[in-house]
Amino acid sequence: MPLPFPLAPELRPISGKVLAGERLDAADGLTLFTTADLAGLSALANLVKERITGNRAFYINNQHINYSNICVDDCKFCAFGKKPAQDGAYEFALEEVFARADQAARRGARELHIVGGLHPTLPYSYYTDMLRGLKDRHPQIHLKCFTAVEIDFLASLYGRDIRDTLEDLRAAGLDSMPGGGSEMFSERVRQILCPNKITPARWLEIHRIAHGLGIRSTCTMLFGHVERPEERVDHILRLRALQDDTRGFTAFIPLAFHPENTGLAHLQGPGGRDMLRTVAAGRLLFDNIEHVKVYWIMFTLPLAQIGLRCGADDLDGTVIEERIYHMAGAATPQGVDESDLRRVILETGRTPVRRDSLYHEIPDPPVVAPLAV
């Protein structure tokens, strides 16, 4: 079937595979990350996106709660983590977490996205009591909490294994996990970015166990720092292989590195072309993950709009009070209204679809006529 758009010669064999529904391999992935034909690459990814989710673009009414930035690790790419006595270090009492959840519930939020640093002294009960308290107060809100790095730290700190820790958290109210903490699986890159962080094998193992327990998660890739194209491909293919086994990932989220206020502030970070390329390449390589998210907090809303035509089908959500990326100097808002997200989607020609955390569609709220005055 001829394509309605031109392609550079190096993309034509890949388009043949895509049209035939064949899996792309590592050599294909390297071509996706090195071709100069961004327009053709984006159009091909858009074709695949529309084959999977049509003209729809998803979003969620959610709120981020970063319960503490106190962290024992020293990741060079991070501007969020602080040592206990360092200026700017904080930790929320549970009542502060609950107050933020109350605020989210009043806005109609369907999800709380909760992550923090590797805090060395918070008791195990802090995490289970947090989940129980949130579920007791707001049973309708999905709790998407704690990265694999946090899960590993909790298990190690309190002498428990991963399965028991996840079962405890699930019993307390955990619904799903975010995909943060994978960064870039390349050992060369990790020695520069985060030499003390859990290994890629451990990250994958924790998500494998979570998926086996029925706990879904997202998966991520931090890009635009010191990695090479082949390392991006390797990272994606390792995630794809786990998805083959578990089918537990709901979405792939490329995370654009922001260097300001980090130990790698001398780097430039990715440009707009690279960000759109990574979205498109992710859409084409992940033939087993239905959704690709263009996280507007990192991309900006205007660039995220373009991403919705380059293979992405999800903007994430209202977010509200995101701290991690903004402590690295992000200039995007810390949250937007649902109406803003719908407008942004409509401007791209897509149909906005409100979703829950597992991509079930939620009907639009009824239109209420203004009160007569």
C-alpha positions as CSV (number, residue, x, y, z in Angstrom):
1,M,0.0,0.0,0.0
2,P,1.6,3.3,-1.0
3,L,2.0,5.9,1.7
4,P,0.4,9.4,1.3
5,F,3.7,11.0,2.3
6,P,7.3,10.8,1.0
7,L,10.0,9.0,3.0
8,A,13.8,9.1,3.0
9,P,15.4,6.0,1.5
10,E,16.5,4.7,4.8
11,L,12.9,4.7,6.2
12,R,11.3,2.9,3.3
13,P,12.3,-0.6,4.4
14,I,11.0,0.3,7.9
15,S,7.7,1.5,6.5
16,G,7.3,-1.8,4.7
17,K,7.6,-3.6,8.0
18,V,5.3,-1.2,9.7
19,L,2.6,-1.6,7.1
20,A,2.9,-5.4,7.3
21,G,2.6,-5.3,11.1
22,E,6.2,-6.7,11.5
23,R,8.3,-6.0,14.5
24,L,11.2,-3.5,14.2
25,D,14.6,-4.6,15.3
26,A,17.6,-2.9,16.8
27,A,19.0,-1.9,13.4
28,D,15.7,-0.3,12.6
29,G,15.6,1.5,15.9
30,L,19.0,3.0,15.2
31,T,17.8,4.3,11.9
32,L,14.8,5.9,13.6
33,F,17.1,7.8,16.0
34,T,19.6,8.9,13.3
35,T,17.5,9.7,10.2
36,A,17.4,13.3,9.1
37,D,13.8,12.8,7.9
38,L,11.9,13.9,10.9
39,A,8.8,14.7,8.9
40,G,8.7,11.2,7.4
41,L,9.4,9.5,10.7
42,S,6.7,11.5,12.4
43,A,4.2,10.8,9.7
44,L,4.9,7.1,9.9
45,A,4.5,7.1,13.7
46,N,1.3,9.1,13.3
47,L,0.0,6.4,11.0
48,V,0.7,3.8,13.6
49,K,-0.9,5.9,16.4
50,E,-4.1,6.4,14.4
51,R,-4.2,2.6,13.6
52,I,-4.2,2.0,17.4
53,T,-6.2,4.7,18.9
54,G,-7.8,6.5,16.0
55,N,-8.1,10.3,16.3
56,R,-8.4,10.3,20.0
57,A,-6.0,12.0,22.5
58,F,-6.2,11.1,26.1
59,Y,-5.8,13.1,29.3
60,I,-6.5,12.6,33.0
61,N,-7.5,14.9,35.9
62,N,-4.7,14.1,38.3
63,Q,-2.5,15.7,41.0
64,H,1.1,15.0,41.9
65,I,2.1,14.8,45.5
66,N,5.9,14.6,46.2
67,Y,5.8,13.7,49.8
68,S,9.5,14.4,50.5
69,N,12.7,15.4,48.6
70,I,15.0,14.0,51.2
71,C,17.1,11.4,49.5
72,V,20.2,9.3,50.3
73,D,21.2,9.0,46.7
74,D,23.3,11.5,44.7
75,C,22.0,11.3,41.1
76,K,23.8,13.9,39.0
77,F,20.8,14.5,36.7
78,C,18.5,15.3,39.7
79,A,17.7,18.8,41.1
80,F,15.0,17.5,43.4
81,G,16.8,15.4,46.0
82,K,18.2,17.0,49.2
83,K,20.1,15.8,52.2
84,P,18.2,16.0,55.6
85,A,20.0,19.2,56.8
86,Q,20.3,20.9,53.4
87,D,18.4,24.0,52.5
88,G,15.2,23.3,50.8
89,A,14.8,19.8,52.2
90,Y,11.3,18.9,53.3
91,E,9.0,16.1,54.3
92,F,5.2,16.1,54.5
93,A,3.4,14.9,57.6
94,L,0.6,12.5,56.6
95,E,-2.0,15.2,57.3
96,E,-0.3,17.4,54.7
97,V,-0.5,14.6,52.2
98,F,-4.2,14.1,53.0
99,A,-4.9,17.8,52.7
100,R,-3.5,17.8,49.2
101,A,-5.6,14.8,48.4
102,D,-8.6,16.6,49.7
103,Q,-7.8,19.5,47.3
104,A,-7.4,17.1,44.4
105,A,-10.8,15.4,45.2
106,R,-12.5,18.8,45.2
107,R,-11.2,19.3,41.7
108,G,-12.6,16.0,40.6
109,A,-9.2,14.3,40.3
110,R,-9.2,10.6,39.3
111,E,-5.5,9.9,40.2
112,L,-2.9,10.8,42.7
113,H,0.7,10.4,41.4
114,I,2.8,10.1,44.5
115,V,6.6,9.8,44.5
116,G,9.5,11.1,46.7
117,G,13.1,10.7,47.5
118,L,14.8,7.8,49.3
119,H,14.1,9.0,52.8
120,P,16.3,7.2,55.4
121,T,14.2,7.6,58.5
122,L,10.5,7.6,57.6
123,P,9.0,4.5,59.1
124,Y,7.5,1.7,57.0
125,S,4.1,2.5,58.4
126,Y,4.4,6.0,56.9
127,Y,3.8,4.5,53.5
128,T,1.1,2.0,54.4
129,D,-0.7,4.5,56.6
130,M,-0.5,7.1,53.8
131,L,-2.2,4.7,51.3
132,R,-4.8,3.5,53.8
133,G,-5.6,7.1,54.8
134,L,-6.0,8.2,51.2
135,K,-8.2,5.2,50.3
136,D,-10.4,5.8,53.4
137,R,-10.9,9.4,52.5
138,H,-11.2,9.1,48.7
139,P,-11.9,5.5,47.6
140,Q,-12.7,6.7,44.1
141,I,-9.2,8.1,43.4
142,H,-6.6,5.8,41.9
143,L,-3.3,5.7,43.8
144,K,-0.3,5.6,41.4
145,C,2.6,5.6,43.9
146,F,6.2,4.8,44.4
147,T,8.8,4.1,41.7
148,A,10.7,0.8,41.6
149,V,13.6,2.6,43.2
150,E,11.5,3.6,46.2
151,I,10.1,0.1,46.4
152,D,13.6,-1.4,46.4
153,F,14.8,1.1,49.1
154,L,11.8,0.3,51.4
155,A,12.4,-3.4,51.1
156,S,16.1,-3.1,51.7
157,L,15.7,-0.6,54.6
158,Y,13.2,-2.7,56.5
159,G,14.5,-6.2,55.6
160,R,11.7,-7.3,53.4
161,D,11.6,-8.8,50.0
162,I,10.0,-7.1,47.0
163,R,7.0,-9.3,46.7
164,D,6.0,-8.8,50.4
165,T,6.6,-5.1,50.2
166,L,4.4,-4.8,47.1
167,E,1.7,-7.0,48.7
168,D,1.7,-4.8,51.8
169,L,1.4,-1.7,49.7
170,R,-1.3,-3.1,47.5
171,A,-3.3,-4.3,50.6
172,A,-3.0,-0.7,51.9
173,G,-4.4,0.8,48.7
174,L,-1.7,0.9,46.0
175,D,-3.4,0.7,42.6
176,S,-0.5,1.1,40.2
177,M,3.1,2.3,39.9
178,P,4.8,5.1,38.0
179,G,7.6,4.1,35.7
180,G,10.3,6.5,36.9
181,G,13.7,5.5,38.0
182,S,14.7,3.5,35.0
183,E,16.6,6.5,33.5
184,M,18.8,4.9,30.9
185,F,19.7,1.2,31.2
186,S,23.2,1.6,29.6
187,E,25.9,0.9,32.3
188,R,28.2,3.5,30.7
189,V,25.5,6.2,31.1
190,R,24.5,5.1,34.6
191,Q,28.1,5.5,35.8
192,I,27.8,9.2,34.8
193,L,24.2,9.9,35.8
194,C,23.4,7.6,38.8
195,P,26.1,5.1,39.7
196,N,24.4,4.2,43.0
197,K,20.9,3.7,41.7
198,I,19.4,0.2,41.5
199,T,20.5,-1.8,38.4
200,P,18.4,-2.1,35.3
201,A,17.9,-5.8,36.1
202,R,16.6,-4.9,39.5
203,W,14.2,-2.2,38.0
204,L,12.9,-4.7,35.5
205,E,12.6,-7.4,38.2
206,I,10.5,-5.2,40.4
207,H,8.1,-4.3,37.6
208,R,7.9,-8.0,36.6
209,I,6.9,-8.9,40.2
210,A,4.4,-6.0,40.3
211,H,2.8,-7.0,37.0
212,G,2.6,-10.6,38.3
213,L,0.6,-9.3,41.3
214,G,-1.8,-7.4,39.0
215,I,-0.2,-4.0,39.7
216,R,0.1,-2.2,36.3
217,S,2.7,0.5,35.7
218,T,4.1,2.8,33.1
219,C,7.6,2.7,31.7
220,T,10.0,5.6,31.0
221,M,13.3,6.6,29.4
222,L,15.2,9.7,30.4
223,F,16.9,11.1,27.3
224,G,18.9,14.1,26.0
225,H,22.0,13.9,28.3
226,V,25.0,11.8,27.5
227,E,23.4,8.8,25.9
228,R,24.0,7.5,22.3
229,P,21.3,6.5,19.9
230,E,22.2,2.8,20.3
231,E,21.7,3.1,24.0
232,R,18.3,4.6,23.6
233,V,17.4,1.6,21.3
234,D,18.7,-0.9,23.8
235,H,16.7,0.7,26.6
236,I,13.5,0.6,24.6
237,L,14.0,-3.0,23.5
238,R,14.6,-4.2,27.1
239,L,11.3,-2.6,28.1
240,R,9.6,-4.1,25.1
241,A,10.9,-7.6,26.1
242,L,9.4,-7.3,29.6
243,Q,6.1,-6.2,28.1
244,D,6.2,-9.3,25.9
245,D,6.2,-11.3,29.0
246,T,3.9,-9.5,31.4
247,R,1.7,-7.0,29.4
248,G,1.8,-4.9,32.5
249,F,2.9,-1.5,31.0
250,T,0.1,0.8,30.2
251,A,2.1,3.5,28.5
252,F,5.6,4.6,27.4
253,I,6.7,8.0,28.6
254,P,9.9,9.6,27.1
255,L,11.2,12.0,29.7
256,A,13.3,14.9,28.4
257,F,16.3,15.7,30.6
258,H,16.4,19.3,32.0
259,P,19.9,20.2,33.0
260,E,19.4,23.4,35.0
261,N,20.3,23.2,38.7
262,T,21.7,19.6,38.3
263,G,25.2,18.2,38.4
264,L,25.1,18.1,34.6
265,A,24.1,21.8,34.1
266,H,26.9,22.2,31.5
267,L,24.8,20.0,29.1
268,Q,22.2,21.5,26.8
269,G,19.4,19.0,27.1
270,P,17.4,17.8,24.1
271,G,16.0,20.2,21.5
272,G,12.5,20.1,20.1
273,R,13.4,18.0,17.1
274,D,15.0,15.4,19.3
275,M,12.0,15.3,21.7
276,L,9.6,14.7,18.8
277,R,11.9,12.1,17.2
278,T,12.0,10.2,20.5
279,V,8.2,10.2,20.7
280,A,7.9,8.9,17.1
281,A,10.6,6.3,17.5
282,G,9.0,5.1,20.7
283,R,5.6,4.7,19.0
284,L,7.2,2.7,16.2
285,L,9.3,0.4,18.4
286,F,6.7,-0.3,21.0
287,D,4.4,-2.6,19.1
288,N,3.1,-4.1,22.4
289,I,2.3,-0.9,24.4
290,E,-0.9,0.8,23.3
291,H,-0.2,4.3,24.6
292,V,2.7,6.8,24.2
293,K,2.6,9.8,26.4
294,V,4.0,13.3,25.5
295,Y,4.4,14.6,29.0
296,W,3.6,18.3,28.5
297,I,5.4,19.3,31.8
298,M,8.7,18.4,30.1
299,F,7.8,19.2,26.5
300,T,5.7,22.4,27.0
301,L,2.2,22.5,25.8
302,P,2.9,23.8,22.3
303,L,5.5,21.1,21.6
304,A,3.2,18.5,23.1
305,Q,0.6,19.5,20.6
306,I,3.0,18.7,17.8
307,G,3.8,15.4,19.6
308,L,0.1,14.4,19.3
309,R,0.8,14.3,15.5
310,C,4.1,12.5,15.9
311,G,2.9,9.2,17.5
312,A,1.8,10.3,20.9
313,D,-1.9,9.8,22.0
314,D,-1.8,11.1,25.6
315,L,-0.8,14.4,27.2
316,D,-0.8,13.1,30.8
317,G,-3.0,15.3,32.9
318,T,-3.7,18.4,34.9
319,V,-0.7,17.4,37.1
320,I,-1.0,20.2,39.7
321,E,2.0,21.0,42.0
322,E,4.7,19.0,40.1
323,R,8.0,19.6,41.9
324,I,10.7,17.3,40.5
325,Y,11.1,18.8,37.1
326,H,10.4,22.3,38.2
327,M,13.2,22.2,40.7
328,A,15.4,21.6,37.7
329,G,14.2,25.0,36.3
330,A,11.3,24.0,34.2
331,A,9.3,27.0,33.0
332,T,6.1,25.2,32.3
333,P,3.1,25.7,34.7
334,Q,2.9,23.4,37.7
335,G,-0.5,22.3,36.5
336,V,-3.3,23.3,34.2
337,D,-7.1,23.1,34.2
338,E,-8.9,20.3,32.5
339,S,-10.5,22.8,30.1
340,D,-7.0,23.9,29.0
341,L,-6.0,20.3,28.1
342,R,-9.2,19.9,26.1
343,R,-8.5,23.1,24.2
344,V,-4.9,22.1,23.5
345,I,-6.1,18.7,22.1
346,L,-8.9,20.3,20.1
347,E,-6.4,22.7,18.5
348,T,-4.5,19.7,17.1
349,G,-7.6,18.3,15.4
350,R,-7.8,15.4,17.9
351,T,-10.8,14.4,19.9
352,P,-10.1,14.8,23.7
353,V,-10.9,11.8,25.8
354,R,-11.0,12.0,29.6
355,R,-9.5,8.7,31.0
356,D,-8.7,7.0,34.2
357,S,-5.3,5.6,35.1
358,L,-5.8,2.4,33.2
359,Y,-7.2,4.2,30.1
360,H,-10.9,3.5,30.7
361,E,-12.8,6.4,29.1
362,I,-14.7,8.6,31.5
363,P,-17.8,10.5,30.2
364,D,-17.6,14.2,30.0
365,P,-19.3,16.1,32.8
366,P,-22.7,17.5,32.1
367,V,-22.9,21.1,31.0
368,V,-24.4,23.2,33.8
369,A,-26.2,26.4,32.8
370,P,-25.0,29.4,34.7
371,L,-27.2,30.7,37.5
372,A,-29.6,33.5,36.5
373,V,-28.7,36.8,38.1
